[in-house]
Amino acid sequence: FVKHAIFVNEDAPNLRDTNAIIEYILENFSKENALISQGVCDALDHASPEYAMGGKLGIDATSKSNTPYPTLLNDSALLALLQDKMQNIVLLKQYYSHTRNPICIISVEKKDKSVIELAKNLLGFEEHLRIVIFVEHTSNDLNNPYMLLWRIVNNIDAQRDILTSKHCFFIDATNKGVMDKHFREWPTETNCSMEVIENLKKKGLLKDFETLNQKF
């Protein structure tokens, strides 16, 4: 039932050392060592177009990549450059920009076209981009990597939502619909009201709410 797997060498940093293992993976990542296949998915998976069957992504990060380092731009300059070619881009934030494969998270206003199709307009900017991930602007905080990771891995089908070029790896982690040839019902989000939160706090069932609220 595994949908995404990243393989590292035995000399990799401790898997619980988040920053160290991410930097290791990004230094070793290359699109040539990414395998997209198909297989059985968990019954609760919602992103694949078919029930309990969908795309799977495997990444071999066991050895150093030959991918060249990009020419970096700051977030503001890169945003202006990309918005000129893809007008539904709202914001972006770059993570691990000191590595061989920086991650650029882009929030978009999704309308009537597939984001992965629109991403083809950005293929001319390989000098500045490596891993690019699109998310919904209305439901994602680009400064909250914990929740971004949760949404991204749950919202993609590797066979449908990945576009590659010479050096770039684009991932569409937006909500899917008919424009993406996704005809299954996409689940709605369940939001909790502040009234419920206050009630839980009074009963002593919810501690350190401010930290919890910021994280989730």
TITORBA-446342 format. One record per residue (C-alpha): residue in three letters; residue number from 0; x, y negated, z. Coordinates in steps of 0.001 Angstrom, whole numbers, plus 500000, padded with zeros to 6 digits. Each point is the difference from the previous one (the first is absolute). Layout:
<recs>
+-------+------+--------+--------+--------+
: lomar : voba :      X :      Y :      Z :
+-------+------+--------+--------+--------+
:   ALA :  NUM :      X :      Y :      Z :
...
+-------+------+--------+--------+--------+
</recs>
This chain:
<recs>
+-------+------+--------+--------+--------+
: lomar : voba :      X :      Y :      Z :
+-------+------+--------+--------+--------+
:   PHE :    0 : 500000 : 500000 : 500000 :
:   VAL :    1 : 503040 : 497670 : 500066 :
:   LYS :    2 : 499370 : 497088 : 497639 :
:   HIS :    3 : 503269 : 498062 : 500255 :
:   ALA :    4 : 503432 : 501277 : 501037 :
:   ILE :    5 : 503421 : 498348 : 500219 :
:   PHE :    6 : 503065 : 502233 : 500272 :
:   VAL :    7 : 503231 : 498727 : 501587 :
:   ASN :    8 : 503413 : 501596 : 500461 :
:   GLU :    9 : 501184 : 501520 : 503276 :
:   ASP :   10 : 502250 : 496975 : 500597 :
:   ALA :   11 : 497019 : 497603 : 499940 :
:   PRO :   12 : 499259 : 497824 : 503042 :
:   ASN :   13 : 497650 : 501229 : 502709 :
:   LEU :   14 : 496509 : 500203 : 498499 :
:   ARG :   15 : 498650 : 498072 : 503002 :
:   ASP :   16 : 502400 : 497087 : 499381 :
:   THR :   17 : 497548 : 498176 : 497745 :
:   ASN :   18 : 502193 : 497274 : 498529 :
:   ALA :   19 : 503037 : 502237 : 499505 :
:   ILE :   20 : 498098 : 502774 : 498214 :
:   ILE :   21 : 498112 : 497529 : 497780 :
:   GLU :   22 : 503245 : 498290 : 498981 :
:   TYR :   23 : 501535 : 503406 : 499250 :
:   ILE :   24 : 497053 : 501001 : 497806 :
:   LEU :   25 : 499975 : 496683 : 498123 :
:   GLU :   26 : 503733 : 500241 : 499295 :
:   ASN :   27 : 499484 : 503508 : 498593 :
:   PHE :   28 : 496689 : 499519 : 498187 :
:   SER :   29 : 499762 : 500142 : 496208 :
:   LYS :   30 : 497005 : 500609 : 497765 :
:   GLU :   31 : 501896 : 502866 : 498342 :
:   ASN :   32 : 499902 : 501876 : 503302 :
:   ALA :   33 : 496266 : 499519 : 500540 :
:   LEU :   34 : 497815 : 502971 : 499130 :
:   ILE :   35 : 496277 : 499612 : 499332 :
:   SER :   36 : 497936 : 503164 : 500024 :
:   GLN :   37 : 496465 : 501207 : 500758 :
:   GLY :   38 : 498548 : 502288 : 502617 :
:   VAL :   39 : 497542 : 500594 : 502790 :
:   CYS :   40 : 499255 : 496995 : 502236 :
:   ASP :   41 : 498382 : 499731 : 503393 :
:   ALA :   42 : 496198 : 499988 : 499882 :
:   LEU :   43 : 500055 : 496553 : 501629 :
:   ASP :   44 : 502149 : 498484 : 497250 :
:   HIS :   45 : 498077 : 497197 : 498283 :
:   ALA :   46 : 502513 : 498618 : 497502 :
:   SER :   47 : 500172 : 502792 : 497446 :
:   PRO :   48 : 497391 : 500059 : 497229 :
:   GLU :   49 : 499037 : 503611 : 500765 :
:   TYR :   50 : 498924 : 501518 : 503298 :
:   ALA :   51 : 502839 : 501838 : 501799 :
:   MET :   52 : 502281 : 499836 : 496949 :
:   GLY :   53 : 502357 : 497230 : 498965 :
:   GLY :   54 : 503430 : 498590 : 499265 :
:   LYS :   55 : 502972 : 500543 : 502273 :
:   LEU :   56 : 503265 : 498059 : 500278 :
:   GLY :   57 : 503369 : 501448 : 500960 :
:   ILE :   58 : 503138 : 497863 : 500369 :
:   ASP :   59 : 503532 : 501413 : 500100 :
:   ALA :   60 : 502016 : 497504 : 502066 :
:   THR :   61 : 502848 : 502353 : 500832 :
:   SER :   62 : 502713 : 498184 : 498045 :
:   LYS :   63 : 501021 : 496477 : 498998 :
:   SER :   64 : 498074 : 498370 : 497186 :
:   ASN :   65 : 501560 : 498441 : 496913 :
:   THR :   66 : 497226 : 497408 : 499792 :
:   PRO :   67 : 501611 : 496530 : 499890 :
:   TYR :   68 : 499230 : 497473 : 502707 :
:   PRO :   69 : 497436 : 497410 : 498835 :
:   THR :   70 : 500544 : 496269 : 499733 :
:   LEU :   71 : 498052 : 498767 : 502990 :
:   LEU :   72 : 497610 : 497080 : 500076 :
:   ASN :   73 : 498352 : 498688 : 503148 :
:   ASP :   74 : 496329 : 500814 : 500508 :
:   SER :   75 : 498751 : 496597 : 498810 :
:   ALA :   76 : 502040 : 499990 : 496801 :
:   LEU :   77 : 499098 : 503598 : 499189 :
:   LEU :   78 : 496313 : 499333 : 500659 :
:   ALA :   79 : 499938 : 497081 : 497552 :
:   LEU :   80 : 501791 : 502074 : 497357 :
:   LEU :   81 : 497647 : 502974 : 500270 :
:   GLN :   82 : 496776 : 497984 : 500286 :
:   ASP :   83 : 500746 : 498508 : 496602 :
:   LYS :   84 : 499623 : 503477 : 498447 :
:   MET :   85 : 497415 : 501513 : 502354 :
:   GLN :   86 : 497534 : 497377 : 501186 :
:   ASN :   87 : 498177 : 502115 : 502589 :
:   ILE :   88 : 503095 : 500157 : 502219 :
:   VAL :   89 : 499359 : 498118 : 503262 :
:   LEU :   90 : 503016 : 500560 : 502257 :
:   LEU :   91 : 503120 : 502115 : 500222 :
:   LYS :   92 : 502582 : 501001 : 502561 :
:   GLN :   93 : 503305 : 501788 : 499475 :
:   TYR :   94 : 501316 : 502585 : 502449 :
:   TYR :   95 : 503555 : 501364 : 500263 :
:   SER :   96 : 501234 : 497553 : 497390 :
:   HIS :   97 : 503626 : 500795 : 500911 :
:   THR :   98 : 499672 : 503534 : 498628 :
:   ARG :   99 : 500338 : 501430 : 496496 :
:   ASN :  100 : 496213 : 500375 : 499736 :
:   PRO :  101 : 498177 : 497159 : 501779 :
:   ILE :  102 : 496277 : 500523 : 500574 :
:   CYS :  103 : 497764 : 497209 : 498716 :
:   ILE :  104 : 496464 : 500137 : 501408 :
:   ILE :  105 : 497556 : 497985 : 497878 :
:   SER :  106 : 496439 : 499194 : 501036 :
:   VAL :  107 : 497533 : 499568 : 497160 :
:   GLU :  108 : 496426 : 498944 : 499390 :
:   LYS :  109 : 498685 : 503038 : 498196 :
:   LYS :  110 : 497298 : 499325 : 497413 :
:   ASP :  111 : 499010 : 502001 : 496951 :
:   LYS :  112 : 503324 : 501386 : 498800 :
:   SER :  113 : 502304 : 502726 : 501231 :
:   VAL :  114 : 502918 : 498546 : 501951 :
:   ILE :  115 : 502410 : 502594 : 498625 :
:   GLU :  116 : 499105 : 498816 : 496485 :
:   LEU :  117 : 500508 : 496354 : 500964 :
:   ALA :  118 : 503356 : 500936 : 501542 :
:   LYS :  119 : 501330 : 500611 : 496486 :
:   ASN :  120 : 500156 : 496202 : 499694 :
:   LEU :  121 : 502809 : 500035 : 502584 :
:   LEU :  122 : 502276 : 502407 : 498162 :
:   GLY :  123 : 502098 : 497087 : 498769 :
:   PHE :  124 : 501177 : 499211 : 503538 :
:   GLU :  125 : 502062 : 503112 : 500708 :
:   GLU :  126 : 502963 : 497782 : 500828 :
:   HIS :  127 : 498219 : 498943 : 503202 :
:   LEU :  128 : 497816 : 503006 : 500887 :
:   ARG :  129 : 500442 : 503614 : 501046 :
:   ILE :  130 : 497145 : 501476 : 502062 :
:   VAL :  131 : 496760 : 498032 : 499615 :
:   ILE :  132 : 496832 : 500901 : 501921 :
:   PHE :  133 : 496617 : 498338 : 499418 :
:   VAL :  134 : 497415 : 499738 : 502802 :
:   GLU :  135 : 496617 : 498316 : 500420 :
:   HIS :  136 : 500323 : 496381 : 501128 :
:   THR :  137 : 496812 : 500035 : 502082 :
:   SER :  138 : 500918 : 502917 : 502254 :
:   ASN :  139 : 503779 : 499929 : 500433 :
:   ASP :  140 : 502416 : 497921 : 502064 :
:   LEU :  141 : 503343 : 499952 : 498191 :
:   ASN :  142 : 501741 : 499378 : 503324 :
:   ASN :  143 : 498704 : 503241 : 501523 :
:   PRO :  144 : 502122 : 502819 : 498519 :
:   TYR :  145 : 498501 : 502579 : 502371 :
:   MET :  146 : 496507 : 499622 : 498550 :
:   LEU :  147 : 501296 : 499426 : 496475 :
:   LEU :  148 : 501711 : 503383 : 500038 :
:   TRP :  149 : 496827 : 501702 : 501238 :
:   ARG :  150 : 497864 : 498415 : 497278 :
:   ILE :  151 : 502490 : 500548 : 497184 :
:   VAL :  152 : 500551 : 503729 : 500500 :
:   ASN :  153 : 496270 : 500603 : 500429 :
:   ASN :  154 : 498917 : 497952 : 496973 :
:   ILE :  155 : 502053 : 501523 : 497199 :
:   ASP :  156 : 499874 : 502913 : 497624 :
:   ALA :  157 : 503496 : 500409 : 498587 :
:   GLN :  158 : 498847 : 501123 : 496575 :
:   ARG :  159 : 497759 : 496965 : 499487 :
:   ASP :  160 : 501494 : 497203 : 502095 :
:   ILE :  161 : 503706 : 499943 : 499125 :
:   LEU :  162 : 501647 : 498175 : 497098 :
:   THR :  163 : 503736 : 500250 : 499362 :
:   SER :  164 : 502421 : 498161 : 497763 :
:   LYS :  165 : 503786 : 499976 : 499693 :
:   HIS :  166 : 500635 : 498868 : 503577 :
:   CYS :  167 : 496553 : 499254 : 501443 :
:   PHE :  168 : 497482 : 502124 : 501848 :
:   PHE :  169 : 496503 : 498456 : 500178 :
:   ILE :  170 : 497366 : 501408 : 502374 :
:   ASP :  171 : 496330 : 498985 : 499984 :
:   ALA :  172 : 498708 : 500389 : 503582 :
:   THR :  173 : 496833 : 497980 : 499483 :
:   ASN :  174 : 496495 : 501401 : 500461 :
:   LYS :  175 : 498980 : 501930 : 496906 :
:   GLY :  176 : 496849 : 499818 : 497896 :
:   VAL :  177 : 498609 : 500550 : 496513 :
:   MET :  178 : 502633 : 497692 : 498469 :
:   ASP :  179 : 502589 : 502539 : 501242 :
:   LYS :  180 : 497961 : 502954 : 498672 :
:   HIS :  181 : 499259 : 500915 : 503602 :
:   PHE :  182 : 496357 : 501052 : 500184 :
:   ARG :  183 : 499883 : 501403 : 503528 :
:   GLU :  184 : 498632 : 497763 : 502739 :
:   TRP :  185 : 502767 : 497966 : 501637 :
:   PRO :  186 : 499542 : 499936 : 503792 :
:   THR :  187 : 499118 : 496701 : 501645 :
:   GLU :  188 : 501935 : 498756 : 502991 :
:   THR :  189 : 498573 : 500279 : 503496 :
:   ASN :  190 : 500606 : 496818 : 501964 :
:   CYS :  191 : 499543 : 499634 : 503731 :
:   SER :  192 : 498342 : 496877 : 501429 :
:   MET :  193 : 501579 : 497964 : 502798 :
:   GLU :  194 : 496939 : 500816 : 502136 :
:   VAL :  195 : 500920 : 503689 : 499924 :
:   ILE :  196 : 503647 : 499157 : 500739 :
:   GLU :  197 : 499039 : 497886 : 503033 :
:   ASN :  198 : 497765 : 502782 : 501279 :
:   LEU :  199 : 502847 : 502518 : 499738 :
:   LYS :  200 : 502340 : 497631 : 501827 :
:   LYS :  201 : 497510 : 499548 : 502852 :
:   LYS :  202 : 499751 : 503772 : 500387 :
:   GLY :  203 : 503776 : 500288 : 500182 :
:   LEU :  204 : 500151 : 502082 : 496826 :
:   LEU :  205 : 502060 : 497539 : 497974 :
:   LYS :  206 : 503268 : 498633 : 501331 :
:   ASP :  207 : 502457 : 497515 : 498510 :
:   PHE :  208 : 497434 : 498954 : 497386 :
:   GLU :  209 : 501987 : 497083 : 498550 :
:   THR :  210 : 502889 : 502273 : 499029 :
:   LEU :  211 : 497607 : 502645 : 498714 :
:   ASN :  212 : 497985 : 497470 : 497992 :
:   GLN :  213 : 503108 : 498554 : 498342 :
:   LYS :  214 : 501255 : 503474 : 499043 :
:   PHE :  215 : 496759 : 501359 : 498587 :
+-------+------+--------+--------+--------+
</recs>
